[in-house]
Amino acid sequence: MRREDVIRKIDRGTPEALYRGKRIIVLTPDPTRTAPLPMMVEAINSVIGGACERLDFMVAVGSHRIMSEDEILELYGLSAEQRDKEFKKSSFLCHRWDQPETLVEVGRFAADEIGEMTDGKFSEELAVPINRTVMDYDLILILGPVFPHEVIGFSGGNKYLFPGISGGEFLHFFHWLAAVVTCMKTIGYKDTATLRLINRAAGFVPVPRHCISMVVAPDRSLAGLFVGPVEEAWSQAADLSSQVHIVHKERAYQTVVGAAPEMYDEIWTAGKVMYKLEQAVADGGRLVIYAPHIRTFSYTWGKYIETVGYHTSEYYLAHMDRYAGVPRGVLGHCALVKGKGTFSSGEEHPRIDVTLATGIPERECRSVNLSYMDPKRIDPQDYQGKEEDGVLFVDHAGEILHRVKG
């Protein structure tokens, strides 16, 4: 899709009354999402920048690493000169989930509401916090790509509010909810318990919202662009994503090797390799996350991960008293990476073996209950073209969901 087409779609899909003379904040993804952000940021500025009072940008990092302004400008493809000359009305911000004082409560769920939305799996009262900065604007413009997603089914849309610019126990709760439901019952589906929760939480936010949803093809071109009310634009993008980002295989494989791209620099984000490939692994098979460049489980949550290790959700549910002080979002991550499995009679039985072939030492991998392979002994070419032998190799893994037909 050409720049001119992008500008035309944004212009036609965004009524001038939404932004003329108004203060606008644009929420964008961080570097862990494939998207033509430089073109999109420039296009938004071209359409809206001249008529609005302010046009600020915030990276909705969720619980990912905090970014500096220089890193944000690099992400957007902007030089300091361009910032000063072409974006005079703009500031470039990063959500600070790590600073509780930046959050404000916009609503609260009663226990019975949580019970209704989680099909009775949970029953607890939950406050809904959001970055208080957005309360100073007249419009929240959500700009993000839509991919199959392990927590809500498909990314994008209101996910840029929750967890994008949220925090606290609410953020941890729905990540844990997704792990209890399991990734295999969530990813690639439009109607999920977590999505219902997030969409209802978005209703607490008093600032109007508008959305620009991208569908990015495997060759990084724009396969589709949908502009309009959040739920509508997201739904259309999710429908296209289900065609572009889901591969159906004829069979499951005993060995699946997923090569994580450089944009995932920790297992916290590279876990997406597992989420997108779990369903392609046969029962009792092995999933290898190949990423020699990764040297840590998580820059932020590593100490917790080292304490709890990677286990199935059933294992954690049987030991919740032991992990009372651990954020449930960490348990959710660990359970999603470990994958589906059972725990009975004191024994855990994961459906598949998850193996790290990364820069994390063997001792550390095994200490958190994951298997290990020396990445120096792996030649990706040895795993390619061997599907008939029960081996699947996926390059740039983490965004294309693989399923077995039927």
PLY file of the C-alpha trace (Angstrom):
ply
format ascii 1.0
element vertex 406
property float x
property float y
property float z
element edge 405
property int vertex1
property int vertex2
end_header
0.00 0.00 0.00
1.46 3.33 -1.09
1.92 6.35 1.16
-0.73 8.22 -0.85
-3.23 5.40 -0.25
-2.50 5.42 3.47
-3.03 9.17 3.71
-6.27 8.89 1.75
-7.63 6.14 4.02
-6.73 8.00 7.21
-8.29 11.19 5.86
-11.53 9.51 4.74
-11.89 7.45 7.90
-11.19 10.24 10.39
-13.84 13.01 10.55
-12.24 16.43 10.85
-14.47 17.23 13.82
-12.52 14.63 15.82
-9.26 16.54 15.59
-9.64 20.14 14.38
-8.50 22.41 17.20
-8.26 19.34 19.49
-5.50 17.77 21.56
-4.69 14.32 20.14
-2.57 11.54 21.60
-1.55 8.66 19.35
-0.83 5.29 20.94
1.66 3.15 19.03
3.39 -0.24 19.46
6.96 -0.71 20.60
9.71 -2.42 18.53
8.34 -5.92 19.27
5.66 -5.50 16.59
6.28 -5.49 12.84
4.71 -2.35 11.37
5.65 0.49 9.00
5.60 3.03 11.82
7.73 5.70 10.11
5.28 5.89 7.21
2.23 5.76 9.48
3.48 8.44 11.90
4.33 10.73 8.99
0.93 10.08 7.38
-0.96 10.90 10.58
1.00 14.11 10.94
0.25 14.96 7.32
-3.52 14.49 7.77
-4.04 15.75 11.31
-1.01 17.79 12.32
-1.97 21.01 10.59
-5.47 21.23 12.03
-5.10 19.98 15.61
-3.84 21.88 18.64
-1.49 19.10 19.80
-0.43 15.80 18.23
1.51 13.80 20.79
2.68 10.20 20.52
2.99 7.60 23.27
4.52 4.13 22.95
2.08 1.71 24.59
4.71 -0.67 25.95
2.37 -2.56 28.28
4.78 -4.36 30.62
7.70 -4.28 28.16
10.93 -2.32 28.47
10.68 1.46 28.92
11.95 3.47 25.94
13.82 6.78 25.89
12.83 9.63 23.57
15.83 8.92 21.33
14.69 5.28 21.01
11.15 6.41 20.20
12.38 8.75 17.48
14.41 5.88 16.02
11.34 3.63 16.15
9.37 6.28 14.25
12.20 6.91 11.78
12.51 10.57 12.80
15.67 12.60 13.12
16.00 15.35 15.72
15.80 17.85 12.88
12.52 16.36 11.62
11.12 16.41 15.14
11.90 20.12 15.51
10.81 21.09 12.01
7.91 18.81 11.02
6.51 17.82 14.43
6.47 21.16 16.25
3.14 20.30 17.89
4.34 16.91 19.12
5.92 15.33 22.17
7.16 11.74 22.18
6.28 9.80 25.31
6.55 6.29 26.72
4.05 4.67 29.04
5.55 4.21 32.53
3.77 1.18 33.93
6.57 0.98 36.51
5.53 4.25 38.17
2.20 3.84 40.03
1.83 7.61 40.35
1.38 7.85 36.56
-1.83 5.80 36.76
-5.37 6.85 37.61
-8.35 4.60 38.31
-11.09 5.10 35.72
-13.45 2.36 36.85
-13.91 -0.79 38.87
-15.34 -4.23 38.18
-17.48 -5.91 40.81
-16.75 -9.54 41.65
-19.93 -10.76 40.00
-19.02 -8.95 36.76
-15.64 -10.69 36.70
-17.42 -13.98 37.31
-19.75 -13.33 34.39
-16.98 -12.35 31.96
-14.65 -15.21 32.93
-17.32 -17.90 32.78
-17.04 -18.38 36.53
-13.28 -18.97 36.59
-12.69 -15.96 38.85
-14.74 -13.83 41.19
-12.95 -10.76 42.53
-13.23 -6.99 42.51
-10.76 -5.26 40.17
-9.79 -1.62 39.79
-9.09 -0.43 36.23
-6.11 1.96 36.04
-4.82 3.84 33.00
-2.05 6.32 32.30
-3.38 9.63 33.60
-1.64 11.53 30.79
-4.35 10.56 28.29
-6.98 12.30 30.40
-5.58 15.64 29.18
-6.53 14.96 25.55
-9.66 15.28 23.45
-9.03 12.12 21.42
-7.08 8.90 21.81
-5.96 7.68 18.38
-4.93 4.03 18.46
-2.38 3.06 15.81
-1.33 -0.57 15.75
-0.98 -3.79 13.79
-3.31 -6.73 14.29
-1.86 -10.23 14.71
-3.09 -13.41 16.39
-2.39 -12.89 20.09
-2.01 -15.27 23.02
-3.75 -13.08 25.62
-6.79 -11.63 23.84
-7.07 -13.58 20.58
-5.97 -10.83 18.19
-3.79 -7.87 19.10
-4.59 -4.22 18.40
-7.67 -2.19 19.19
-8.38 -1.65 22.86
-5.32 -3.71 23.75
-3.41 -0.44 23.29
-5.24 0.77 26.38
-5.07 -2.48 28.35
-2.29 -3.46 28.86
-0.76 -0.85 26.50
-1.03 2.11 28.88
-2.36 0.36 31.96
-0.77 -1.33 34.95
-1.34 -2.73 38.39
-3.28 -5.86 39.26
-5.68 -5.46 36.35
-2.84 -5.91 33.86
-1.60 -9.00 35.69
-5.09 -10.43 36.06
-6.03 -10.77 32.40
-2.62 -12.19 31.48
-3.16 -14.85 34.12
-6.73 -15.39 32.91
-5.41 -16.11 29.39
-2.97 -18.67 30.80
-5.73 -20.43 32.74
-7.91 -20.54 29.63
-4.75 -21.65 27.70
-3.17 -20.11 24.65
-4.55 -22.81 22.34
-8.13 -21.78 23.20
-7.40 -18.06 22.85
-4.94 -17.22 20.11
-6.50 -16.53 16.73
-10.09 -16.29 18.03
-12.11 -13.05 18.05
-14.48 -13.85 20.92
-12.44 -14.45 24.08
-13.00 -13.82 27.77
-9.99 -11.52 27.92
-11.17 -9.45 24.97
-14.62 -9.03 26.51
-12.93 -7.84 29.71
-10.68 -5.35 27.91
-13.45 -3.96 25.73
-15.68 -3.40 28.74
-12.78 -1.76 30.59
-12.31 0.61 27.64
-15.83 1.85 28.32
-14.57 3.35 31.59
-12.18 5.68 29.74
-13.93 9.08 29.38
-11.81 10.22 26.40
-13.19 9.51 22.87
-11.25 6.88 20.87
-10.54 6.34 17.21
-8.50 3.59 15.56
-6.12 2.93 12.69
-5.65 -0.84 12.47
-2.93 -2.26 10.24
-2.59 -5.78 8.86
1.06 -6.33 7.99
1.91 -9.05 5.48
4.86 -11.44 6.01
6.88 -9.35 3.52
6.25 -6.34 5.82
3.98 -4.57 3.34
0.52 -3.38 4.38
-2.04 -6.01 3.45
-4.86 -3.90 4.84
-5.63 -0.67 6.69
-8.88 -0.04 8.56
-9.81 3.35 10.01
-12.80 4.12 12.20
-14.36 3.45 15.61
-12.09 1.14 17.61
-14.15 -2.04 17.78
-15.21 -1.74 14.12
-11.73 -1.10 12.69
-10.22 -3.81 14.89
-12.84 -6.38 13.90
-12.27 -5.80 10.20
-8.52 -6.07 10.67
-8.85 -9.25 12.73
-10.90 -10.85 9.95
-8.12 -10.11 7.45
-5.42 -11.14 9.91
-7.05 -14.55 10.25
-6.42 -15.00 6.52
-2.93 -13.47 6.38
-1.39 -14.61 9.67
-2.68 -18.15 10.19
-1.05 -21.09 8.41
-2.82 -24.45 8.42
-0.58 -27.52 8.27
-1.68 -30.99 7.25
-0.04 -32.60 10.28
1.67 -31.93 13.60
5.45 -32.26 13.89
7.63 -34.06 16.39
10.22 -31.27 16.24
9.47 -27.60 15.56
12.25 -25.02 15.48
11.27 -21.37 15.57
13.95 -18.75 14.89
13.16 -15.62 16.89
13.87 -12.29 15.16
16.14 -9.66 16.70
13.13 -7.57 17.75
12.60 -10.07 20.58
15.53 -9.50 22.94
14.27 -11.47 25.95
12.20 -14.61 26.53
9.44 -12.35 27.88
8.77 -11.33 24.25
10.36 -14.28 22.42
7.79 -16.48 24.13
5.70 -15.53 21.10
7.62 -18.17 19.18
6.02 -20.78 21.44
2.58 -19.19 21.33
2.46 -19.13 17.54
3.92 -22.63 17.04
2.57 -24.64 20.00
-0.32 -26.08 18.02
2.01 -27.39 15.29
3.91 -29.61 17.76
2.74 -33.20 18.18
1.94 -34.57 21.64
5.25 -35.44 23.29
7.17 -33.40 20.73
9.69 -30.60 21.12
9.52 -26.88 20.40
12.90 -25.16 20.10
13.16 -21.38 20.47
16.30 -20.58 18.49
17.63 -17.14 19.42
21.41 -16.91 20.00
21.06 -13.16 20.58
18.84 -13.52 23.68
20.64 -13.56 27.02
17.93 -13.03 29.60
14.46 -14.26 30.53
13.23 -10.75 31.22
14.93 -7.43 31.88
12.07 -6.47 34.18
10.61 -9.68 35.59
13.68 -11.93 35.56
14.01 -12.29 39.33
10.43 -13.50 39.64
10.89 -15.96 36.78
14.03 -17.37 38.41
11.99 -17.91 41.57
8.89 -19.58 40.09
10.27 -21.28 36.99
8.22 -22.26 33.94
5.26 -24.54 34.66
1.81 -25.32 33.33
-1.14 -23.31 34.62
-2.47 -26.41 36.39
0.77 -26.62 38.36
0.50 -23.00 39.48
-3.18 -23.37 40.35
-2.23 -26.21 42.69
0.41 -24.05 44.41
-1.09 -20.55 44.46
-0.38 -20.13 48.16
3.31 -20.63 47.40
3.27 -17.83 44.82
1.09 -15.33 46.65
3.71 -12.57 46.30
4.35 -13.11 42.60
2.54 -10.88 40.07
0.02 -13.05 38.26
1.17 -11.65 34.95
4.52 -13.37 35.54
2.75 -16.66 36.24
0.74 -16.08 33.08
3.86 -15.60 30.97
5.54 -18.67 32.45
2.48 -20.85 31.94
1.97 -19.68 28.36
5.60 -20.43 27.50
5.43 -23.86 29.13
2.23 -24.61 27.28
-0.68 -26.91 27.89
-0.31 -29.75 30.38
-1.65 -31.41 33.50
-0.73 -31.69 37.17
-1.99 -34.60 39.25
-0.78 -36.75 42.12
2.12 -34.35 42.65
3.44 -34.73 39.10
3.43 -32.25 36.23
3.00 -33.48 32.67
3.52 -30.81 29.99
2.10 -31.71 26.59
5.37 -30.84 24.83
8.99 -30.07 25.71
10.07 -26.43 25.36
13.77 -26.02 24.65
15.83 -22.82 24.60
18.70 -22.52 22.13
19.69 -19.02 23.19
22.53 -17.14 24.85
21.11 -18.11 28.26
23.41 -20.73 29.87
22.22 -24.32 30.24
22.28 -24.19 34.03
19.91 -21.20 34.06
17.53 -22.81 31.54
17.25 -26.02 33.51
16.90 -24.15 36.80
13.64 -22.63 35.53
12.34 -25.97 34.21
13.10 -25.48 30.50
15.29 -27.71 28.33
18.48 -26.53 26.65
20.29 -26.84 23.34
23.62 -25.23 22.50
22.81 -22.67 19.77
26.36 -22.99 18.43
25.58 -26.57 17.49
22.48 -25.63 15.53
22.59 -24.90 11.83
19.11 -23.76 10.77
19.64 -25.30 7.35
19.75 -28.74 8.98
16.08 -28.30 9.96
14.76 -26.86 6.72
12.92 -28.88 4.10
12.34 -31.84 6.42
8.60 -31.69 6.98
8.21 -35.21 5.60
10.53 -36.36 8.40
8.41 -34.69 11.09
10.55 -31.55 11.40
9.27 -28.00 10.85
11.51 -24.92 10.72
9.95 -21.45 10.91
12.05 -18.35 10.33
11.10 -14.99 11.85
8.78 -16.87 14.17
6.42 -15.14 16.56
3.83 -13.45 14.36
2.41 -16.17 12.07
0.16 -18.64 13.88
0.54 -22.28 12.82
-2.37 -24.68 13.26
-3.05 -28.23 12.22
-6.08 -28.66 9.95
-9.09 -30.05 11.73
0 1
1 2
2 3
3 4
4 5
5 6
6 7
7 8
8 9
9 10
10 11
11 12
12 13
13 14
14 15
15 16
16 17
17 18
18 19
19 20
20 21
21 22
22 23
23 24
24 25
25 26
26 27
27 28
28 29
29 30
30 31
31 32
32 33
33 34
34 35
35 36
36 37
37 38
38 39
39 40
40 41
41 42
42 43
43 44
44 45
45 46
46 47
47 48
48 49
49 50
50 51
51 52
52 53
53 54
54 55
55 56
56 57
57 58
58 59
59 60
60 61
61 62
62 63
63 64
64 65
65 66
66 67
67 68
68 69
69 70
70 71
71 72
72 73
73 74
74 75
75 76
76 77
77 78
78 79
79 80
80 81
81 82
82 83
83 84
84 85
85 86
86 87
87 88
88 89
89 90
90 91
91 92
92 93
93 94
94 95
95 96
96 97
97 98
98 99
99 100
100 101
101 102
102 103
103 104
104 105
105 106
106 107
107 108
108 109
109 110
110 111
111 112
112 113
113 114
114 115
115 116
116 117
117 118
118 119
119 120
120 121
121 122
122 123
123 124
124 125
125 126
126 127
127 128
128 129
129 130
130 131
131 132
132 133
133 134
134 135
135 136
136 137
137 138
138 139
139 140
140 141
141 142
142 143
143 144
144 145
145 146
146 147
147 148
148 149
149 150
150 151
151 152
152 153
153 154
154 155
155 156
156 157
157 158
158 159
159 160
160 161
161 162
162 163
163 164
164 165
165 166
166 167
167 168
168 169
169 170
170 171
171 172
172 173
173 174
174 175
175 176
176 177
177 178
178 179
179 180
180 181
181 182
182 183
183 184
184 185
185 186
186 187
187 188
188 189
189 190
190 191
191 192
192 193
193 194
194 195
195 196
196 197
197 198
198 199
199 200
200 201
201 202
202 203
203 204
204 205
205 206
206 207
207 208
208 209
209 210
210 211
211 212
212 213
213 214
214 215
215 216
216 217
217 218
218 219
219 220
220 221
221 222
222 223
223 224
224 225
225 226
226 227
227 228
228 229
229 230
230 231
231 232
232 233
233 234
234 235
235 236
236 237
237 238
238 239
239 240
240 241
241 242
242 243
243 244
244 245
245 246
246 247
247 248
248 249
249 250
250 251
251 252
252 253
253 254
254 255
255 256
256 257
257 258
258 259
259 260
260 261
261 262
262 263
263 264
264 265
265 266
266 267
267 268
268 269
269 270
270 271
271 272
272 273
273 274
274 275
275 276
276 277
277 278
278 279
279 280
280 281
281 282
282 283
283 284
284 285
285 286
286 287
287 288
288 289
289 290
290 291
291 292
292 293
293 294
294 295
295 296
296 297
297 298
298 299
299 300
300 301
301 302
302 303
303 304
304 305
305 306
306 307
307 308
308 309
309 310
310 311
311 312
312 313
313 314
314 315
315 316
316 317
317 318
318 319
319 320
320 321
321 322
322 323
323 324
324 325
325 326
326 327
327 328
328 329
329 330
330 331
331 332
332 333
333 334
334 335
335 336
336 337
337 338
338 339
339 340
340 341
341 342
342 343
343 344
344 345
345 346
346 347
347 348
348 349
349 350
350 351
351 352
352 353
353 354
354 355
355 356
356 357
357 358
358 359
359 360
360 361
361 362
362 363
363 364
364 365
365 366
366 367
367 368
368 369
369 370
370 371
371 372
372 373
373 374
374 375
375 376
376 377
377 378
378 379
379 380
380 381
381 382
382 383
383 384
384 385
385 386
386 387
387 388
388 389
389 390
390 391
391 392
392 393
393 394
394 395
395 396
396 397
397 398
398 399
399 400
400 401
401 402
402 403
403 404
404 405
